[in-house]
Amino acid sequence: MSAIPDSATGSSSQAQSTPLELYASYPFATDETYQQGLASLIAGGALDGDPPPDIKDEILRRTRVFYFNRVTGNSILMDEARDYELSHRESNDTGAGVISQPMDESTPDETRVLTFAELQELIETGKVDQIPNNKIIPEAINDATPSESKTPARKKPWEVETVEMAE
Amino acid sequence: MSGPRTLPGVLQTPGFAHYSLAWSPFHTTRIALASSANFGLVGNGRLHLVSVAPGPGGLPALSLDKQYETQDGLYDVAWSEIHENQLVTGSGDGSIRLWDVMLNDLPIRAWQEHTREVFSVDWSNIKKDTFASSSWDGMVKLWTPEHPRSLSTLHAHLSCVYQALFSPHQPDILATCSTDGTVKIFDLRAPAYAQGPGTNNFTHPISAAALTVPASTTEVLTLDWNKYRPFVLASAGVDKMVKVWDCRMIKIAETGNVGGVCETQLLGHEYAVRKVQWSPHRADVLATASYDMTCRVWNTSPAAGRAQLMYIHDPHTEFVVGCSWSIYEEGVLASCGWDSKLNVFHV
């Protein structure tokens, strides 16, 4: 499971941030665990029927607030989050609040699936640093002691049948 | 087309296309999922561990328990048959890794012997300390978790070996399928080399099969042993057809024989078939997954007047590459594909 980013736990530079400010700056767009949870909710039909934008915003906000409270231990309320996002949307003109905060250009969006053509272009132009999910993974072997097996093997259904037939 | 439709439980893994899935032989509701970023062309792999629980309205609810990252894409996964927490993966860089699900991040063993993509891994259900790998380098290798090198190597084909599976009934019997259009059955106790056209023991050594089945004029991507009828197999591949082979004429003591009687052909998939798997509960039920974005269930010997096709699962929006029956819950099937979705449903 991914570690909690610094911005969520309140590193020293953000020690004075209020929970709502932390919420507003939380990197939902790049948090893989959040994105996975969101994707499975959507796959499960959370946004079926193409709800109007305000309803959709509200559903997405609820997922953010729930997730934010869970990983940071805060307990901000839906109403607070809504008020904060709406007031900031007007004041700083970023358009859509936290859901589409600008991405760092140099970091590929790990959750977006490139089309085959996009991928081909990145490979051919040598921009492999922009290919998502293409990072160096340590080759090391786990030096922790492997777990001990405690569960006896179970018979497969066809092995059970064979025994019954033999009797 | 026929059979009741039920909504699947779904788990999505954004950015990672699935290549294979396997149900734990110890824990009824645990699934392992092998996946690759960027269509498996470039980038990392990821092994996902998933739990299935009864959800609202009887719908299976899937949850992601844990994941492991790998340098290269993962093409197959097999659970250990002797250790409930361990499983093995095969990777695009030719490596094989053993994982302990009680530990995080890193594997507990790694082997690098294959020179090309490892496309299948299979754990023996009879010799429970042994597993096999098959690779695009034409080789099949046998391993145990404790041994730092492979136990033996079979020069199974001169081209890609897409799958190698142990017989569920006899130790030391293993079947393979390949780009070369054949299904082969090997007796692992008789590691002789074949003689004949296209082979020589210096530049192109090839292990002698007990039986070679000329299964297709094009690539055979997948096979499976029937669990209730020894030496009956299903195969499928690029020719879109699924075929059931009666190989009971095999003479284990001999090598070099060509045979196999095609009992049944199952027609209907519109593109290549990537996976076949027989039901663990019924001798005549087979699941198939295809690039045509469907997973299908067939009755291979229907009563007179009944159709072979029992069920079509079509919610996937990309290639379906894996399908597997729950081992202990009859009629529960899982499918996975390049849409990064794992679906679990009742047939």
Interface residues (C-beta under 8 A of the other chain):
Chain A: M1 E32 Q35 Q36 A39 S40 I42 A43 G44 E110 T111 R112 V113 L114 F116 L119 I123 V128 I131 P132 N133 N134 K135 I136 I137 P138 E139 A140 I141 N142 A144 P146 S147 S149 K150 T151 A153 R154 K156 P157 W158 E161
Chain B: V10 L11 Q12 T13 P14 G15 F16 A17 P25 F26 A37 N38 F39 L41 V42 G43 N44 R46 L62 L64 K66 Q67 E69 T70 Q71 E81 I82 H83 E84 N85 Q86 D100 V101 M102 L103 D105 L106 P107 I108 R109 A110 N125 K128 P168 K227 Y228 P280 H281 I327 Y328 E330 S340 K341
